[in-house]
Amino acid sequence: MIMAPRLGPYRPSDQRRDDAHSLFLDFLPLTEPLALLGDVRLSLRVASDTTCGQLVARLNAVAPDGQVTQITTQKPAPRSLRH
Protein backbone atom coordinates (compact mmCIF):
# COMPACT_ATOMS: atom_id res chain seq x y z
CA MET A 1 0.00 0.00 0.00
CA ILE A 2 1.28 3.46 -0.89
CA MET A 3 0.63 6.18 1.66
CA ALA A 4 0.69 9.71 0.25
CA PRO A 5 -0.64 13.05 1.41
CA ARG A 6 -3.85 14.29 -0.16
CA LEU A 7 -2.79 15.30 -3.64
CA GLY A 8 -5.52 17.80 -4.43
CA PRO A 9 -7.22 18.48 -7.77
CA TYR A 10 -4.16 19.83 -9.62
CA ARG A 11 -2.26 16.52 -9.48
CA PRO A 12 -3.79 13.24 -10.63
CA SER A 13 -3.23 10.43 -8.13
CA ASP A 14 -2.19 8.04 -10.93
CA GLN A 15 0.74 9.43 -12.92
CA ARG A 16 0.79 6.81 -15.73
CA ARG A 17 -0.79 9.20 -18.24
CA ASP A 18 1.90 11.84 -17.65
CA ASP A 19 4.64 9.21 -17.69
CA ALA A 20 3.52 8.00 -21.12
CA HIS A 21 4.84 11.29 -22.56
CA SER A 22 7.91 11.66 -20.36
CA LEU A 23 11.46 10.49 -19.98
CA PHE A 24 11.77 8.80 -16.60
CA LEU A 25 14.14 6.70 -14.54
CA ASP A 26 12.94 3.61 -12.67
CA PHE A 27 14.78 1.60 -10.04
CA LEU A 28 14.34 -1.97 -8.88
CA PRO A 29 11.80 -2.48 -6.07
CA LEU A 30 13.14 -1.70 -2.62
CA THR A 31 13.92 -4.70 -0.44
CA GLU A 32 13.42 -2.73 2.80
CA PRO A 33 11.17 0.18 3.79
CA LEU A 34 12.63 3.61 3.04
CA ALA A 35 11.66 6.78 4.93
CA LEU A 36 12.07 10.02 2.98
CA LEU A 37 12.10 13.28 4.94
CA GLY A 38 12.81 16.90 4.10
CA ASP A 39 12.81 19.01 0.98
CA VAL A 40 13.38 17.41 -2.39
CA ARG A 41 16.58 18.45 -4.17
CA LEU A 42 17.84 17.40 -7.57
CA SER A 43 21.00 18.32 -9.48
CA LEU A 44 21.21 17.61 -13.21
CA ARG A 45 23.57 18.22 -16.09
CA VAL A 46 21.76 18.14 -19.39
CA ALA A 47 22.58 18.63 -23.05
CA SER A 48 20.12 19.40 -25.81
CA ASP A 49 20.12 19.98 -29.54
CA THR A 50 17.12 22.35 -29.33
CA THR A 51 17.01 26.02 -28.36
CA CYS A 52 14.57 25.61 -25.48
CA GLY A 53 13.05 22.96 -23.23
CA GLN A 54 11.52 22.33 -19.85
CA LEU A 55 12.46 20.09 -16.91
CA VAL A 56 10.10 18.93 -14.18
CA ALA A 57 11.16 16.44 -11.49
CA ARG A 58 8.73 14.29 -9.50
CA LEU A 59 9.26 11.52 -6.99
CA ASN A 60 6.76 8.71 -7.58
CA ALA A 61 6.01 5.30 -6.12
CA VAL A 62 5.15 2.50 -8.57
CA ALA A 63 2.80 -0.20 -7.26
CA PRO A 64 3.06 -3.83 -8.40
CA ASP A 65 -0.04 -3.31 -10.61
CA GLY A 66 1.72 -0.43 -12.40
CA GLN A 67 -0.16 2.44 -10.75
CA VAL A 68 2.17 5.41 -10.32
CA THR A 69 1.53 7.68 -7.33
CA GLN A 70 3.28 11.01 -6.89
CA ILE A 71 4.66 11.14 -3.36
CA THR A 72 6.32 14.56 -3.40
CA THR A 73 4.15 17.26 -1.86
CA GLN A 74 5.85 20.35 -3.26
CA LYS A 75 4.19 21.99 -6.23
CA PRO A 76 6.32 21.20 -9.28
CA ALA A 77 8.66 24.04 -10.19
CA PRO A 78 9.42 23.61 -13.90
CA ARG A 79 12.63 25.12 -15.17
CA SER A 80 12.62 26.64 -18.62
CA LEU A 81 15.86 26.20 -20.50
CA ARG A 82 17.22 28.43 -23.25
CA HIS A 83 20.64 28.51 -24.84
Biopython code that builds the backbone (N, CA, C, O; Angstrom):
import numpy as np
from Bio.PDB.StructureBuilder import StructureBuilder

atoms = [
    (1, "MET", "N", (0.838, -1.169, 0.000)),
    (1, "MET", "CA", (0.000, 0.000, 0.000)),
    (1, "MET", "C", (0.888, 1.238, 0.000)),
    (1, "MET", "O", (1.880, 1.302, 0.726)),
    (2, "ILE", "N", (0.527, 2.210, -0.811)),
    (2, "ILE", "CA", (1.278, 3.457, -0.891)),
    (2, "ILE", "C", (0.540, 4.513, -0.085)),
    (2, "ILE", "O", (-0.637, 4.778, -0.328)),
    (3, "MET", "N", (1.227, 5.109, 0.867)),
    (3, "MET", "CA", (0.633, 6.178, 1.659)),
    (3, "MET", "C", (1.167, 7.503, 1.125)),
    (3, "MET", "O", (2.380, 7.698, 1.043)),
    (4, "ALA", "N", (0.276, 8.402, 0.767)),
    (4, "ALA", "CA", (0.685, 9.705, 0.246)),
    (4, "ALA", "C", (-0.256, 10.763, 0.797)),
    (4, "ALA", "O", (-1.421, 10.474, 1.071)),
    (5, "PRO", "N", (0.239, 11.988, 0.962)),
    (5, "PRO", "CA", (-0.641, 13.051, 1.409)),
    (5, "PRO", "C", (-1.733, 13.294, 0.375)),
    (5, "PRO", "O", (-1.613, 12.876, -0.776)),
    (6, "ARG", "N", (-2.783, 13.963, 0.787)),
    (6, "ARG", "CA", (-3.848, 14.294, -0.159)),
    (6, "ARG", "C", (-3.243, 15.118, -1.290)),
    (6, "ARG", "O", (-2.584, 16.129, -1.051)),
    (7, "LEU", "N", (-3.470, 14.683, -2.505)),
    (7, "LEU", "CA", (-2.792, 15.299, -3.641)),
    (7, "LEU", "C", (-3.518, 16.527, -4.169)),
    (7, "LEU", "O", (-2.885, 17.381, -4.790)),
    (8, "GLY", "N", (-4.787, 16.644, -3.953)),
    (8, "GLY", "CA", (-5.520, 17.802, -4.433)),
    (8, "GLY", "C", (-5.871, 17.677, -5.905)),
    (8, "GLY", "O", (-5.402, 16.762, -6.580)),
    (9, "PRO", "N", (-6.699, 18.597, -6.411)),
    (9, "PRO", "CA", (-7.216, 18.480, -7.771)),
    (9, "PRO", "C", (-6.202, 18.776, -8.868)),
    (9, "PRO", "O", (-6.420, 18.383, -10.015)),
    (10, "TYR", "N", (-5.101, 19.455, -8.555)),
    (10, "TYR", "CA", (-4.164, 19.830, -9.616)),
    (10, "TYR", "C", (-3.166, 18.729, -9.940)),
    (10, "TYR", "O", (-2.392, 18.876, -10.885)),
    (11, "ARG", "N", (-3.157, 17.635, -9.191)),
    (11, "ARG", "CA", (-2.257, 16.517, -9.485)),
    (11, "ARG", "C", (-3.061, 15.224, -9.495)),
    (11, "ARG", "O", (-3.664, 14.868, -8.483)),
    (12, "PRO", "N", (-3.081, 14.518, -10.619)),
    (12, "PRO", "CA", (-3.788, 13.242, -10.625)),
    (12, "PRO", "C", (-3.082, 12.252, -9.713)),
    (12, "PRO", "O", (-1.855, 12.259, -9.616)),
    (13, "SER", "N", (-3.856, 11.396, -9.040)),
    (13, "SER", "CA", (-3.234, 10.433, -8.133)),
    (13, "SER", "C", (-2.474, 9.356, -8.897)),
    (13, "SER", "O", (-1.493, 8.822, -8.381)),
    (14, "ASP", "N", (-2.899, 9.026, -10.109)),
    (14, "ASP", "CA", (-2.194, 8.037, -10.926)),
    (14, "ASP", "C", (-1.434, 8.781, -12.018)),
    (14, "ASP", "O", (-2.041, 9.459, -12.847)),
    (15, "GLN", "N", (-0.118, 8.659, -12.022)),
    (15, "GLN", "CA", (0.742, 9.431, -12.919)),
    (15, "GLN", "C", (1.060, 8.720, -14.235)),
    (15, "GLN", "O", (1.865, 9.228, -15.015)),
    (16, "ARG", "N", (0.452, 7.558, -14.507)),
    (16, "ARG", "CA", (0.794, 6.810, -15.727)),
    (16, "ARG", "C", (0.556, 7.616, -16.995)),
    (16, "ARG", "O", (1.337, 7.514, -17.941)),
    (17, "ARG", "N", (-0.503, 8.414, -17.037)),
    (17, "ARG", "CA", (-0.794, 9.196, -18.243)),
    (17, "ARG", "C", (0.321, 10.208, -18.518)),
    (17, "ARG", "O", (0.758, 10.355, -19.660)),
    (18, "ASP", "N", (0.779, 10.901, -17.478)),
    (18, "ASP", "CA", (1.895, 11.838, -17.651)),
    (18, "ASP", "C", (3.166, 11.096, -18.042)),
    (18, "ASP", "O", (3.905, 11.548, -18.916)),
    (19, "ASP", "N", (3.422, 9.969, -17.406)),
    (19, "ASP", "CA", (4.639, 9.210, -17.686)),
    (19, "ASP", "C", (4.687, 8.687, -19.116)),
    (19, "ASP", "O", (5.774, 8.461, -19.648)),
    (20, "ALA", "N", (3.548, 8.492, -19.740)),
    (20, "ALA", "CA", (3.519, 7.996, -21.120)),
    (20, "ALA", "C", (4.165, 8.983, -22.083)),
    (20, "ALA", "O", (4.579, 8.593, -23.175)),
    (21, "HIS", "N", (4.261, 10.253, -21.702)),
    (21, "HIS", "CA", (4.835, 11.295, -22.562)),
    (21, "HIS", "C", (6.095, 11.895, -21.951)),
    (21, "HIS", "O", (6.447, 13.038, -22.241)),
    (22, "SER", "N", (6.770, 11.127, -21.109)),
    (22, "SER", "CA", (7.912, 11.657, -20.365)),
    (22, "SER", "C", (9.108, 10.729, -20.455)),
    (22, "SER", "O", (8.977, 9.545, -20.764)),
    (23, "LEU", "N", (10.253, 11.280, -20.184)),
    (23, "LEU", "CA", (11.461, 10.490, -19.978)),
    (23, "LEU", "C", (11.578, 10.285, -18.479)),
    (23, "LEU", "O", (11.541, 11.253, -17.720)),
    (24, "PHE", "N", (11.719, 9.044, -18.041)),
    (24, "PHE", "CA", (11.771, 8.798, -16.603)),
    (24, "PHE", "C", (12.793, 7.726, -16.294)),
    (24, "PHE", "O", (13.236, 6.989, -17.174)),
    (25, "LEU", "N", (13.156, 7.655, -15.032)),
    (25, "LEU", "CA", (14.141, 6.702, -14.537)),
    (25, "LEU", "C", (13.487, 5.854, -13.463)),
    (25, "LEU", "O", (12.977, 6.380, -12.474)),
    (26, "ASP", "N", (13.501, 4.545, -13.655)),
    (26, "ASP", "CA", (12.938, 3.609, -12.672)),
    (26, "ASP", "C", (14.061, 2.830, -12.012)),
    (26, "ASP", "O", (15.108, 2.597, -12.615)),
    (27, "PHE", "N", (13.838, 2.434, -10.783)),
    (27, "PHE", "CA", (14.779, 1.597, -10.041)),
    (27, "PHE", "C", (14.103, 0.281, -9.699)),
    (27, "PHE", "O", (12.880, 0.165, -9.770)),
    (28, "LEU", "N", (14.895, -0.697, -9.333)),
    (28, "LEU", "CA", (14.344, -1.969, -8.881)),
    (28, "LEU", "C", (13.542, -1.748, -7.603)),
    (28, "LEU", "O", (13.796, -0.788, -6.876)),
    (29, "PRO", "N", (12.572, -2.627, -7.317)),
    (29, "PRO", "CA", (11.800, -2.479, -6.075)),
    (29, "PRO", "C", (12.721, -2.503, -4.856)),
    (29, "PRO", "O", (13.727, -3.212, -4.835)),
    (30, "LEU", "N", (12.364, -1.729, -3.861)),
    (30, "LEU", "CA", (13.135, -1.702, -2.621)),
    (30, "LEU", "C", (12.952, -3.010, -1.871)),
    (30, "LEU", "O", (11.866, -3.589, -1.880)),
    (31, "THR", "N", (14.003, -3.472, -1.228)),
    (31, "THR", "CA", (13.920, -4.703, -0.442)),
    (31, "THR", "C", (13.599, -4.415, 1.021)),
    (31, "THR", "O", (13.239, -5.323, 1.770)),
    (32, "GLU", "N", (13.729, -3.150, 1.429)),
    (32, "GLU", "CA", (13.423, -2.730, 2.799)),
    (32, "GLU", "C", (12.659, -1.413, 2.740)),
    (32, "GLU", "O", (12.789, -0.668, 1.769)),
    (33, "PRO", "N", (11.866, -1.118, 3.762)),
    (33, "PRO", "CA", (11.172, 0.176, 3.793)),
    (33, "PRO", "C", (12.179, 1.332, 3.755)),
    (33, "PRO", "O", (13.292, 1.215, 4.267)),
    (34, "LEU", "N", (11.778, 2.429, 3.153)),
    (34, "LEU", "CA", (12.629, 3.608, 3.044)),
    (34, "LEU", "C", (11.825, 4.828, 3.474)),
    (34, "LEU", "O", (10.769, 5.109, 2.908)),
    (35, "ALA", "N", (12.316, 5.547, 4.465)),
    (35, "ALA", "CA", (11.664, 6.777, 4.926)),
    (35, "ALA", "C", (12.341, 7.961, 4.249)),
    (35, "ALA", "O", (13.564, 8.087, 4.295)),
    (36, "LEU", "N", (11.562, 8.817, 3.628)),
    (36, "LEU", "CA", (12.066, 10.019, 2.978)),
    (36, "LEU", "C", (11.551, 11.226, 3.738)),
    (36, "LEU", "O", (10.344, 11.375, 3.932)),
    (37, "LEU", "N", (12.467, 12.094, 4.171)),
    (37, "LEU", "CA", (12.100, 13.279, 4.936)),
    (37, "LEU", "C", (12.796, 14.500, 4.365)),
    (37, "LEU", "O", (13.894, 14.394, 3.819)),
    (38, "GLY", "N", (12.168, 15.648, 4.487)),
    (38, "GLY", "CA", (12.807, 16.898, 4.096)),
    (38, "GLY", "C", (12.452, 17.339, 2.691)),
    (38, "GLY", "O", (11.675, 16.693, 1.988)),
    (39, "ASP", "N", (13.044, 18.457, 2.302)),
    (39, "ASP", "CA", (12.808, 19.015, 0.976)),
    (39, "ASP", "C", (13.459, 18.150, -0.090)),
    (39, "ASP", "O", (14.486, 17.510, 0.138)),
    (40, "VAL", "N", (12.839, 18.150, -1.249)),
    (40, "VAL", "CA", (13.376, 17.409, -2.387)),
    (40, "VAL", "C", (14.389, 18.293, -3.102)),
    (40, "VAL", "O", (14.121, 19.465, -3.364)),
    (41, "ARG", "N", (15.551, 17.731, -3.417)),
    (41, "ARG", "CA", (16.582, 18.450, -4.171)),
    (41, "ARG", "C", (17.069, 17.554, -5.289)),
    (41, "ARG", "O", (17.171, 16.339, -5.124)),
    (42, "LEU", "N", (17.366, 18.151, -6.418)),
    (42, "LEU", "CA", (17.841, 17.403, -7.575)),
    (42, "LEU", "C", (18.856, 18.251, -8.316)),
    (42, "LEU", "O", (18.619, 19.432, -8.569)),
    (43, "SER", "N", (19.983, 17.653, -8.665)),
    (43, "SER", "CA", (20.996, 18.325, -9.481)),
    (43, "SER", "C", (21.138, 17.548, -10.777)),
    (43, "SER", "O", (21.276, 16.325, -10.762)),
    (44, "LEU", "N", (21.104, 18.251, -11.893)),
    (44, "LEU", "CA", (21.206, 17.615, -13.205)),
    (44, "LEU", "C", (22.191, 18.367, -14.084)),
    (44, "LEU", "O", (22.369, 19.578, -13.953)),
    (45, "ARG", "N", (22.821, 17.634, -14.971)),
    (45, "ARG", "CA", (23.565, 18.222, -16.089)),
    (45, "ARG", "C", (22.905, 17.681, -17.336)),
    (45, "ARG", "O", (22.795, 16.468, -17.515)),
    (46, "VAL", "N", (22.470, 18.570, -18.189)),
    (46, "VAL", "CA", (21.756, 18.140, -19.387)),
    (46, "VAL", "C", (22.381, 18.766, -20.622)),
    (46, "VAL", "O", (23.034, 19.807, -20.551)),
    (47, "ALA", "N", (22.169, 18.115, -21.746)),
    (47, "ALA", "CA", (22.581, 18.632, -23.048)),
    (47, "ALA", "C", (21.398, 18.485, -23.987)),
    (47, "ALA", "O", (20.628, 17.530, -23.883)),
    (48, "SER", "N", (21.255, 19.428, -24.899)),
    (48, "SER", "CA", (20.119, 19.401, -25.812)),
    (48, "SER", "C", (20.537, 19.938, -27.168)),
    (48, "SER", "O", (21.443, 20.764, -27.274)),
    (49, "ASP", "N", (19.862, 19.457, -28.202)),
    (49, "ASP", "CA", (20.119, 19.982, -29.544)),
    (49, "ASP", "C", (19.010, 20.942, -29.980)),
    (49, "ASP", "O", (18.921, 21.287, -31.158)),
    (50, "THR", "N", (18.164, 21.377, -29.038)),
    (50, "THR", "CA", (17.120, 22.352, -29.328)),
    (50, "THR", "C", (17.430, 23.651, -28.595)),
    (50, "THR", "O", (18.289, 23.685, -27.714)),
    (51, "THR", "N", (16.729, 24.719, -28.963)),
    (51, "THR", "CA", (17.012, 26.020, -28.356)),
    (51, "THR", "C", (16.280, 26.248, -27.044)),
    (51, "THR", "O", (16.632, 27.162, -26.298)),
    (52, "CYS", "N", (15.278, 25.445, -26.747)),
    (52, "CYS", "CA", (14.570, 25.606, -25.479)),
    (52, "CYS", "C", (13.991, 24.263, -25.034)),
    (52, "CYS", "O", (13.883, 23.325, -25.824)),
    (53, "GLY", "N", (13.630, 24.192, -23.778)),
    (53, "GLY", "CA", (13.054, 22.963, -23.233)),
    (53, "GLY", "C", (12.543, 23.229, -21.837)),
    (53, "GLY", "O", (12.593, 24.360, -21.352)),
    (54, "GLN", "N", (12.054, 22.194, -21.194)),
    (54, "GLN", "CA", (11.520, 22.331, -19.847)),
    (54, "GLN", "C", (11.815, 21.057, -19.066)),
    (54, "GLN", "O", (11.689, 19.952, -19.593)),
    (55, "LEU", "N", (12.209, 21.222, -17.802)),
    (55, "LEU", "CA", (12.457, 20.092, -16.910)),
    (55, "LEU", "C", (11.507, 20.175, -15.726)),
    (55, "LEU", "O", (11.317, 21.242, -15.142)),
    (56, "VAL", "N", (10.918, 19.049, -15.379)),
    (56, "VAL", "CA", (10.104, 18.926, -14.176)),
    (56, "VAL", "C", (10.514, 17.627, -13.513)),
    (56, "VAL", "O", (10.591, 16.595, -14.179)),
    (57, "ALA", "N", (10.777, 17.653, -12.225)),
    (57, "ALA", "CA", (11.163, 16.443, -11.493)),
    (57, "ALA", "C", (10.063, 16.091, -10.501)),
    (57, "ALA", "O", (9.546, 16.956, -9.795)),
    (58, "ARG", "N", (9.712, 14.804, -10.458)),
    (58, "ARG", "CA", (8.730, 14.294, -9.499)),
    (58, "ARG", "C", (9.292, 13.030, -8.884)),
    (58, "ARG", "O", (10.048, 12.298, -9.522)),
    (59, "LEU", "N", (8.922, 12.780, -7.650)),
    (59, "LEU", "CA", (9.263, 11.524, -6.995)),
    (59, "LEU", "C", (7.973, 10.723, -6.892)),
    (59, "LEU", "O", (7.009, 11.164, -6.265)),
    (60, "ASN", "N", (7.957, 9.544, -7.511)),
    (60, "ASN", "CA", (6.762, 8.711, -7.578)),
    (60, "ASN", "C", (7.024, 7.340, -6.991)),
    (60, "ASN", "O", (8.163, 6.876, -6.944)),
    (61, "ALA", "N", (5.963, 6.700, -6.547)),
    (61, "ALA", "CA", (6.008, 5.298, -6.121)),
    (61, "ALA", "C", (5.228, 4.485, -7.150)),
    (61, "ALA", "O", (4.125, 4.867, -7.541)),
    (62, "VAL", "N", (5.800, 3.370, -7.584)),
    (62, "VAL", "CA", (5.145, 2.504, -8.566)),
    (62, "VAL", "C", (4.683, 1.240, -7.857)),
    (62, "VAL", "O", (5.493, 0.507, -7.289)),
    (63, "ALA", "N", (3.379, 0.987, -7.892)),
    (63, "ALA", "CA", (2.795, -0.196, -7.257)),
    (63, "ALA", "C", (3.003, -1.417, -8.149)),
    (63, "ALA", "O", (3.247, -1.265, -9.346)),
    (64, "PRO", "N", (2.910, -2.619, -7.594)),
    (64, "PRO", "CA", (3.065, -3.831, -8.402)),
    (64, "PRO", "C", (2.103, -3.906, -9.590)),
    (64, "PRO", "O", (2.431, -4.526, -10.602)),
    (65, "ASP", "N", (0.914, -3.281, -9.487)),
    (65, "ASP", "CA", (-0.037, -3.308, -10.607)),
    (65, "ASP", "C", (0.264, -2.239, -11.649)),
    (65, "ASP", "O", (-0.464, -2.120, -12.634)),
    (66, "GLY", "N", (1.332, -1.455, -11.448)),
    (66, "GLY", "CA", (1.723, -0.427, -12.403)),
    (66, "GLY", "C", (1.213, 0.963, -12.082)),
    (66, "GLY", "O", (1.627, 1.924, -12.730)),
    (67, "GLN", "N", (0.323, 1.106, -11.102)),
    (67, "GLN", "CA", (-0.157, 2.439, -10.750)),
    (67, "GLN", "C", (1.003, 3.263, -10.216)),
    (67, "GLN", "O", (1.792, 2.797, -9.394)),
    (68, "VAL", "N", (1.090, 4.497, -10.700)),
    (68, "VAL", "CA", (2.169, 5.405, -10.320)),
    (68, "VAL", "C", (1.578, 6.531, -9.482)),
    (68, "VAL", "O", (0.707, 7.264, -9.949)),
    (69, "THR", "N", (2.051, 6.669, -8.241)),
    (69, "THR", "CA", (1.534, 7.681, -7.329)),
    (69, "THR", "C", (2.626, 8.684, -7.007)),
    (69, "THR", "O", (3.718, 8.313, -6.575)),
    (70, "GLN", "N", (2.324, 9.955, -7.222)),
    (70, "GLN", "CA", (3.277, 11.012, -6.885)),
    (70, "GLN", "C", (3.333, 11.140, -5.375)),
    (70, "GLN", "O", (2.302, 11.310, -4.724)),
    (71, "ILE", "N", (4.541, 11.060, -4.810)),
    (71, "ILE", "CA", (4.665, 11.142, -3.359)),
    (71, "ILE", "C", (5.326, 12.430, -2.890)),
    (71, "ILE", "O", (5.393, 12.676, -1.685)),
    (72, "THR", "N", (5.813, 13.250, -3.800)),
    (72, "THR", "CA", (6.317, 14.562, -3.400)),
    (72, "THR", "C", (5.126, 15.468, -3.137)),
    (72, "THR", "O", (4.090, 15.339, -3.789)),
    (73, "THR", "N", (5.264, 16.374, -2.195)),
    (73, "THR", "CA", (4.154, 17.260, -1.863)),
    (73, "THR", "C", (4.396, 18.700, -2.290)),
    (73, "THR", "O", (3.497, 19.534, -2.179)),
    (74, "GLN", "N", (5.584, 19.003, -2.773)),
    (74, "GLN", "CA", (5.849, 20.350, -3.258)),
    (74, "GLN", "C", (5.187, 20.519, -4.612)),
    (74, "GLN", "O", (5.124, 19.574, -5.399)),
    (75, "LYS", "N", (4.690, 21.726, -4.888)),
    (75, "LYS", "CA", (4.190, 21.988, -6.232)),
    (75, "LYS", "C", (5.380, 21.904, -7.175)),
    (75, "LYS", "O", (6.457, 22.406, -6.854)),
    (76, "PRO", "N", (5.203, 21.274, -8.340)),
    (76, "PRO", "CA", (6.324, 21.204, -9.280)),
    (76, "PRO", "C", (6.786, 22.605, -9.664)),
    (76, "PRO", "O", (5.974, 23.514, -9.840)),
    (77, "ALA", "N", (8.079, 22.763, -9.788)),
    (77, "ALA", "CA", (8.661, 24.038, -10.194)),
    (77, "ALA", "C", (9.422, 23.821, -11.490)),
    (77, "ALA", "O", (10.635, 23.618, -11.459)),
    (78, "PRO", "N", (8.732, 23.860, -12.640)),
    (78, "PRO", "CA", (9.423, 23.608, -13.903)),
    (78, "PRO", "C", (10.506, 24.648, -14.158)),
    (78, "PRO", "O", (10.377, 25.808, -13.768)),
    (79, "ARG", "N", (11.539, 24.229, -14.797)),
    (79, "ARG", "CA", (12.634, 25.117, -15.167)),
    (79, "ARG", "C", (12.661, 25.216, -16.685)),
    (79, "ARG", "O", (12.801, 24.211, -17.383)),
    (80, "SER", "N", (12.526, 26.427, -17.180)),
    (80, "SER", "CA", (12.624, 26.637, -18.618)),
    (80, "SER", "C", (14.085, 26.801, -18.984)),
    (80, "SER", "O", (14.841, 27.485, -18.293)),
    (81, "LEU", "N", (14.468, 26.174, -20.066)),
    (81, "LEU", "CA", (15.861, 26.196, -20.504)),
    (81, "LEU", "C", (15.971, 26.904, -21.845)),
    (81, "LEU", "O", (15.180, 26.651, -22.754)),
    (82, "ARG", "N", (16.930, 27.771, -21.965)),
    (82, "ARG", "CA", (17.223, 28.427, -23.246)),
    (82, "ARG", "C", (18.733, 28.534, -23.380)),
    (82, "ARG", "O", (19.443, 28.807, -22.412)),
    (83, "HIS", "N", (19.204, 28.315, -24.597)),
    (83, "HIS", "CA", (20.639, 28.507, -24.842)),
    (83, "HIS", "C", (20.854, 29.064, -26.213)),
    (83, "HIS", "O", (21.995, 29.297, -26.614)),
]
sb = StructureBuilder()
sb.init_structure("model")
sb.init_model(0)
sb.init_chain("A")
sb.init_seg("    ")
for serial, (resi, resn, name, xyz) in enumerate(atoms, 1):
    if name == "N":
        sb.init_residue(resn, " ", resi, " ")
    sb.init_atom(name, np.array(xyz, "f"), 0.0, 1.0, " ", f" {name:<3s}", serial, name[0])
structure = sb.get_structure()
